[in-house]
Every structure is written in C-alpha cells, then in structure tokens.
Amino acid sequence: MNKWIPALQLTGIGFYIVICVVGGALAGWWLSDKNTIFLIIGLVIGLILAVYGVYHMIKTVIKSQKDKENGW
C-alpha cells in the first residue's frame, strides 16, 4: 500500500491542474459578456494557480520520499 501513496498524490496533481484551468476559464467566460479579455485573464489566473499548486504538491511528494529514504 505504501507504494500507491505517491502515485495517488501525483494523480491528484492532474485533477488539481484541470480544476484550476477549467475553473479559471469558466469564471472568465461567465464575466465576459461583450469582451473576451476576462476569459483570457481567467485562463491565465487558472494557469498561474495550477503551476503554483503543482510546485508545492511535488515539493511535498519529493520531501516525503526523501524522509522515507533517510528512515524518518
């Protein structure tokens, strides 16, 4: 079971990316009535949040793997 934990964490990263990008695009689409700039802004904000969140998630996974190797 211990081998599945990093795999499940990495799967969660994929879902996080989809939620951030699609959520940002939908929020921008909802705000944009006549101007598509809100759609672009929402998409960019979603991408930025996805990159930031993925960075922290991967950092956590790598740290937990290093702790296992060191015997913590």
N, C-alpha and C positions, 0 to 999 in steps of 0.2 A: 504494500500500500504506500510505503514511503516514496517509491519511485514515481507514483502518479501525482504527487503533490505539485512538483514543478511543472508537469505537463498541464495540469488543470489551471495553474496560475497563468501560464502562457496562453491558454485558451481564453481565459478571462480578459487578457490584454486585447485579443482580437475583438471580443464583444465591446470592450470599452472604446476602441477606435471607431467601430461602427456607430455606437450610440452618440459619441461626440460629433462626428462628421454629419451624420444624418440629422441629429438634433439641431445642430447649428444651421444647416441648410434649411430645415423646416421652419425654424424660428425666423430666419431671414426672409423666407418665402411668405410667411404669414405677415411680416411687417411691410413687405414691399407691395404696394398697390399699383403705383404707376412707375416706380423707379426700381430697377434691379440692383441698385447699389447695396441695399440691405441684404439681399440674397448673397452677394459676394462677401460682404462683411460677416454675415453669419457663418458662411462656409470657412472663412479664414479664422474666425474665432474658434470654431469647432476643430479645425486642424491644429491650431496652437494648443488648445486644451488636450487634444489627443497626444501630441508629441510630449507635452509636459507630464501628463499622467503615465504614459508608457515609460518614460525615462525613470520615474520614481518606482514604478512597478518592477521593471527589470533590475533596478538597483537593489530592491528588496530581495528578489529571487537570487541574484548573484551573492548577496551578503549571506543569505540563509544557506546556500551551498558551501560557501567558504567556512561558515561556522560548523557545518557537518564534517567537513574535511579536517578541521582543527580539533574536533572532538567536543565541541560545546554542546 
